[in-house]
C-alpha cells in the first residue's frame, strides 16, 4: 500500500494521467494491416489501440505483429498486408484499467507496459494512461517531497525518543 502522503503528492495532478480517447491514435479491427502499418509508421508509435466501429476497445496492435506477417521465406511481401485484417493478429490479452487514477495499480502494470488502455465497464475506450505521465508525477514527488514534508528516518526517530 502506498503511504498516504506519497499518494497525495503523486495524485496532485492526476487529471493529467488520462490522455482522452479523442486524441489517442487508433485503428479499427476491420482495417487491413497495410492501413495499420501506414498509421503506425506515420505516428511513430510501436503499439496502437484497436477499436471496433462503435468505439469499443478490442485490443492492441504493434509494429512487430504487422511486420511478422510480411515476411516470406526469402523476401518481404508488403502487399500481403492488404488481405489481412487487424482483428486477425491484434493482441487481446493486454492489461486494461477502468480507473485511470488508481496509482498503485497503474504503477504495477506500467512496469511492463508503455501505456494502459482505460476501458469503461461497457467496453467504451476512454483513453490511456502512459508511463511518461506517471513518471512526471514521480519526478515531482522525488524533487518536491521535502518542500511539503519533514522526512525523518525511523532509525533517527528511535534515537531521539531514547534520549
Phi, psi and omega per residue, in radians:
X1 nan 2.424 -3.124
X2 -1.416 2.340 3.069
X3 -0.926 2.441 -3.059
X4 -1.109 -0.629 3.113
X5 -1.164 -0.744 3.127
X6 -1.167 -0.764 3.120
X7 -1.063 -0.695 3.118
X8 -1.052 -0.774 3.134
X9 -1.231 -0.659 3.120
X10 -1.092 -0.594 -3.041
X11 -1.737 0.164 3.120
X12 -0.941 -0.683 -3.132
X13 -2.035 0.721 -3.037
X14 -1.083 -0.406 3.115
X15 -1.084 -0.353 3.106
X16 -1.445 -0.211 3.133
X17 -1.091 -0.724 -3.068
X18 -1.524 2.100 2.979
X19 -1.662 2.014 -3.003
X20 -1.105 2.595 -3.115
X21 -0.935 -0.598 -3.083
X22 -1.061 -0.413 -3.118
X23 -1.947 0.111 3.139
X24 -1.679 2.195 3.101
X25 -1.107 2.479 3.128
X26 -2.649 2.922 2.995
X27 -2.257 2.819 3.109
X28 -1.633 2.594 3.126
X29 -1.097 -0.385 3.137
X30 -1.495 -0.185 3.081
X31 -1.148 2.702 3.033
X32 -1.507 2.864 -3.093
X33 -1.164 -0.453 3.096
X34 -1.077 -0.826 3.102
X35 -1.067 -0.812 -3.135
X36 -1.081 -0.673 3.102
X37 -1.068 -0.771 3.105
X38 -1.098 -0.753 3.141
X39 -1.097 -0.881 -3.125
X40 -1.078 -0.690 3.129
X41 -1.160 -0.719 -3.106
X42 -1.174 -0.765 -3.081
X43 -1.513 -0.151 3.071
X44 1.103 0.624 3.024
X45 -1.741 2.716 3.070
X46 -1.604 -0.377 -3.082
X47 -2.539 2.566 -3.082
X48 -2.430 2.679 3.123
X49 -1.346 2.459 3.086
X50 -1.959 2.275 3.137
X51 -2.119 2.847 2.955
X52 -1.638 -3.108 -3.082
X53 -1.125 -0.328 -3.129
X54 -1.675 0.122 3.134
X55 1.408 0.251 3.095
X56 -1.483 2.469 3.111
X57 -1.187 2.346 3.124
X58 -2.119 -0.506 -3.125
X59 2.862 -2.788 3.138
X60 -2.269 2.670 3.092
X61 -2.325 2.323 -3.136
X62 -2.006 2.797 3.089
X63 -1.028 -0.765 3.096
X64 -1.053 -0.591 3.098
X65 -1.083 -0.627 -3.141
X66 -1.330 -0.860 -3.071
X67 -1.109 -0.541 3.089
X68 -1.043 -0.568 -3.132
X69 -1.304 -0.340 -3.109
X70 -1.449 -0.401 -3.015
X71 -1.285 2.242 2.997
X72 -1.856 -3.082 -3.130
X73 -1.045 -0.802 -3.093
X74 -2.259 0.256 -3.126
X75 -2.713 3.133 3.079
X76 -2.067 2.238 -3.103
X77 -2.005 1.614 -3.135
X78 -1.180 -0.587 -3.140
X79 -1.054 -0.516 3.130
X80 -0.999 -0.523 -3.106
X81 -1.113 -0.429 -3.115
X82 -1.213 -0.353 -3.099
X83 -1.792 0.052 -3.133
X84 -1.999 2.280 3.135
X85 -1.474 2.615 3.071
X86 -0.944 -0.732 -3.115
X87 -1.012 -0.447 -3.100
X88 -1.291 -0.365 -3.057
X89 -2.244 -0.109 -3.060
X90 -1.150 2.759 3.090
X91 -1.533 2.179 -3.104
X92 -1.904 -0.087 -3.081
X93 -1.877 0.293 3.123
X94 -1.221 2.543 3.142
X95 -1.150 2.484 3.042
X96 -2.227 2.863 3.088
X97 -2.273 2.739 3.093
X98 -1.801 -0.582 -3.100
X99 -1.936 1.862 -3.097
X100 -1.209 -0.110 -3.062
X101 -1.937 0.226 3.028
X102 -1.465 1.480 -2.984
X103 -1.020 -0.700 -3.116
X104 -1.100 -0.803 3.111
X105 -1.118 -0.774 -3.137
X106 -1.018 -0.776 -3.139
X107 -1.062 -0.767 3.136
X108 -1.093 -0.842 -3.062
X109 -1.272 -0.599 -3.114
X110 -1.300 -0.134 3.045
X111 -1.025 -0.668 -3.069
X112 -1.955 0.035 -3.094
X113 -2.264 2.491 3.075
X114 -1.313 -0.444 3.072
X115 -2.713 2.826 3.121
X116 -2.128 2.169 3.041
X117 -1.199 2.386 3.081
X118 -1.777 2.093 -3.028
X119 -2.191 2.216 3.113
X120 -1.234 2.883 -3.122
X121 -0.986 -0.584 -3.134
X122 -1.472 0.074 3.100
X123 1.647 -0.094 3.117
X124 -1.125 2.377 3.065
X125 -1.439 2.103 -3.090
X126 -1.879 -0.221 3.100
X127 2.656 -2.834 3.105
X128 -2.394 2.692 2.945
X129 -1.966 2.191 -3.096
X130 -1.788 2.669 3.050
X131 -1.015 -0.667 -3.111
X132 -1.038 -0.803 -3.121
X133 -1.144 -0.676 3.106
X134 -1.211 -0.635 3.074
X135 -1.102 -0.591 3.070
X136 -1.063 -0.733 3.117
X137 -1.149 -0.707 3.109
X138 -1.147 -0.700 3.093
X139 -1.042 -0.771 3.085
X140 -1.040 -0.795 -3.120
X141 -1.034 -0.900 -3.046
X142 -1.237 -0.409 3.138
X143 -1.622 -0.397 -3.028
X144 -2.070 0.007 -3.099
X145 -0.960 -0.792 -3.081
X146 -1.286 -0.162 3.043
X147 -1.390 -0.412 -3.115
X148 -1.887 -0.373 -3.056
X149 -2.368 2.611 2.954
X150 -1.606 2.124 -3.089
X151 -1.741 2.115 -3.112
X152 -2.167 2.213 3.114
X153 -1.179 2.538 3.119
X154 -1.085 -0.606 3.115
X155 -1.113 -0.798 -3.115
X156 -1.232 -0.516 3.091
X157 -1.162 -0.707 3.125
X158 -1.129 -0.696 3.124
X159 -1.117 -0.753 -3.126
X160 -1.120 -0.719 -3.133
X161 -1.152 -0.507 -3.127
X162 -1.307 -0.526 -3.029
X163 -1.253 nan nan
